[in-house]
């Protein structure tokens, strides 16, 4: 399985070792910055998961603003969008296969979400990230998604752009990390990228099951002891607030709304700003944009807990 590293053993000068003990870094920076190899037991027997492709697909998905700004490059940009979509979606599919003994998955574009959810009858829905600003999306597309997410009783997990799309549908605004409107700063944005620490603010939520157990060997030390998640970030937009009806679960200094949940009536909607699906990659694989040395299992555990919670609701 993934979540592993190759550790080099080097000779250490005793004097240097003594100095390092005296000048030990404060928690959590004294923790190892990688995940050792661990086999993952597939304790979830079966799950039907609908994976939603939130990226733009063709010109029918584009707003007038997108057509104007992309201009003659529209076909090239859409082709790139589809290439990225294929990588991102397959990453989510692979995550589910590594967590579930009998996974049943289907991918559907966001424009086909409502119909596919009826036909496929999933236990859970996972929303992919996005690449473009939301004013590039045809307004009707966003409206249809908003109508669906307000009424669905299927448990939902939104990832990065999916998190923003959920917030947008419930009345929040999507802005840059320095609080500017999307159209005011298309380029040279402040971004969160690579592994970053995120602070849990509602540790009693069931998505964090096990972090308060001092004997747990599942969550990482800094998560159990300091309620800190270490997760992969890659975004330049954020929600300006936590929408009404949602509860903030985790935050960071640059992007306050890192994770939220809506539990009201028959709905359970979790969403995360970070890429929790990027927590399976193997140190032995060649690093690319999609395959990098894994340094945290936190995202994988959140994903697994979400699937468990979704299946528990099915049994009620």
N, C-alpha and C positions, 0 to 999 in steps of 0.2 A: 504494500500500500504506500501511499505518499506520506507526507509529513516526516521527512527524514533529512539527515545531513551526514556529511562525511567530516569527521572531526580529526584534525591533524594533531598529533602529540609532539610537542616540542620540548627541548631541554630548557629548564628554567634556572636562572641564577638564584640561589637561596636569598641573597640580599634583595633582589628584585621582588621575590615572593613575599618577603617580610614587609617591604615597602607597600606592596599592594594591599596587604592586610590592614596596615595602618591607614591607608588612604582609600579604603573601600568606598565605592560609589554608593550613594543612597538608594533605597528602594524607589522605583522598580528597576533602576538602571543597572543594578548588580545581577539581574537575572540573565540567563542564557538568551541569546538573540536568535534562536532557531528551535525547531521541533525535531527531536530525535525520531528515528524510524519507529513506527508503531503500526501493527496490523489493526484494522478496524473491523470489529464484529458487526455484521449486518443484523441488528436486533429488530428491525422493522420488517415484518413479514411481507406485506404487500401494500402498494399505494398506487393510485391512479392520479397522475399529476399533469395538469395542463400548463404548458410553458408558453407565455405570451411574448411574441416578437413585437417590441414597441418601436423598433427602428422604422424609418421611412422605407417604403417598398417601391413605389413607382410615382409617376407624376400625378396620379389621381389623389395621392396623399398630401400634396403640397398646397400651401396657402399662396395667395397672391404675393405676399412678401417674399416667400421662398423663391418663387419663380423669378421675381425681379432681381433679387440679390444673387442667385446662382447663375442666372442668365444662360449664356451658351455652355457653361460648365455643368449644367444640370445632370446630363446623362453620366458624365464622369463621376460626379459626386454621389449619385444614386448607386452606381456600380460599387464604389468604395463602401457605401453604407451597407450594401448587401454582403460584401465580403466580411466586414466586421460583425454583422449580425450572425453569420454562420458560425464564426468562432465563439462568440459570446453565448449563443444558444446551445451549442454543443457542450460548452463548459458546464452549463446548468444540467443538461441531460446526464453528463458523466457524474456529476455530484450525486444525483438521485440514484444512479446505478450503483454507486459505491456505498450508499446508505441503506438500500432496500433490497431484500432478497428477490422479490418478484416485482420489479418496477414496470409500470405501464405508463408510458409518456406519450404525449402528443404536442406538437408545436402548431400554434395558430397565430396569424397576424392579428394585431389589435383591432383591425377593421372587421375581423371575423369572430371576435371574442364571444359575443352573445350567442350566436348560433352554435359555435363549437362547444361552448359550455353546456348547452342543452343536449347536444348529440353525444358528447363524450362522457358526461356525468362524472367529472373528476372529484376526487377527495380533497384536492387542494389546487390552487392556482398560483403560479410563480410568474411575476412580471419582470421581464428583462430590463436592462438599462436602455439608455437612448444615446444618440450622438449629436442631434441637432437641438437648437433652441425650440421651445414649444410654439413660438409664433411662426415657425416654418411648417407647422402641421395645419392641415385644413381644419377650420373651426368645427365642422360637422363631425370630424373624427374624434376630436376631444369631447364634444358634447355626448356622442354615443358612449364613449368610455365612462364619462361622468354618470350617465344614467345607469349604466351597468354596475359600477362600483358602489353606488348609493343603495342599490336594491339586492345585490347578490347575497346569498346565504352561504356560499362556498368560502371556506377559509382562504385568505389571500396573503401572499408575501410579495412585497414590492422591493426591488433592488435598484439602488442608485437612481437612474432616470425613472424607474417604476415608482420609487418612493416619491419623487417630485410630482409625478403624474397623479398619484393618489392625493397628495396635498393640494395640488392645483384644483382637482375635482371637488374638494371640500372647502374651497374658498381661500386658501393661502396663495400668496404670490411666489413665483419663482424668480429669484434675483441672483446676481453674482455674489461672490463671497465678500466683496466690499460694498454690498448693498446697492448696486446699480441695476437699472433695468437691463434686460437681456440685449435689447437692440442698441443700447448705448455703448456696449463694450463687447463686440463680437470676438475681438482678438486681444492678445496680451492680458488675459485675465489672471487674477490670483487663483491658484489651484491648490487643492490637497492631492498629493500624489505619493505613492508607495505606502509602506506600513506606517500607521500613525496610532497613537494612543487615544482611546475614547473612554470617557468616564460613565459608568453605569449610575443612573440616578434612581432607578426603581428596581433594586435587586430582588424584591419579593415576587416580581412577575414570573410566571411559570416558564417563560422562554429562557430564563437563567437558572433553571433547576440544577441544583448541585453546587453552586458557587460558594455557598456558606458552609459546606461540609469540609472541615479541616483535614479529613482523611482522604478526600477525593484526589485521585490521580488522573482525573480526566481533564478538568480545567487547569490552565496554567497557574503557576504560583501567584503571579501578579494579579490574576483575575480573582482568585479565591481570597487573597489577602488584601488587595487594594481596590478591588472592584473596578479593574481596568481591563478593557478589551484592547487587543492589538489587532488591527484589521487593515485590509488593503483598501486604499483610497485612490480614486481617479475621477475628480470632478471639479468643475469651475462654477457650478450653480448650486443653489440651496433654496430651501423654503424659508420665507421671511418670518414664519411663526408656526406654532403647533395648531393645526385646525381645531375648531370646536368639535368636541366629542372624542378627541384623541388624547392620549397621555404620553408625555415625553419619557422615554426609557433610557436614553444615553445622549451625551453631549460632548463637544470638544471646544477648544478655545477659538477655532477659526470658523466652525460651523456648528451652531448650537443644536440644531435638530438632526441628530445622527441616527435616531431610532425612535419609533413611536408605535402605538397600538391603539386600535379602536375596538372596544368590547362593549357593545350595547345591543340590546335586543338579541337577534339571532346572528349578528355579524361578529367576525373575528378577522381583523385586518392588521397585519404587522407590516412595517416597512422600515428599510434601513438605507441610509445614505451611502454606506460603504459597500464594497463588493464581497459579501460574505461567501460567495461561491468560489472565490479564489483562495481556498485554504486546503487544497489537496495536492498541489503540484509537488513534484519530486526533485530533490537536490541533484539527482543523477541525470536529469534531463537537460537538454540544451536550453538555456534561458532565452525566452523571447518575450514579446509583449504579453502573451497569454500563458506562458510556462516559465515561472520564475522560482527561485529557491523559496520554499515555504517557510515562513517564520512564525506562524501562529495557527493553532487549531481552533481558535475561538469562533471563527466564522462557520466552520464545519459543525460545531456543536450547536450553534444557534439554528442552523439549517435543520439538523436532525431533530431538535426540540420542536421546531415549528411543525414538521411532518407528524410528530407524535401528537401534538395538540390538535392538529387537523383531524387525525384519525379518531381521537377521543371524542370529538364533537360528532363524528359520524355514528359512533356507537351509542350516543345518548338518546 
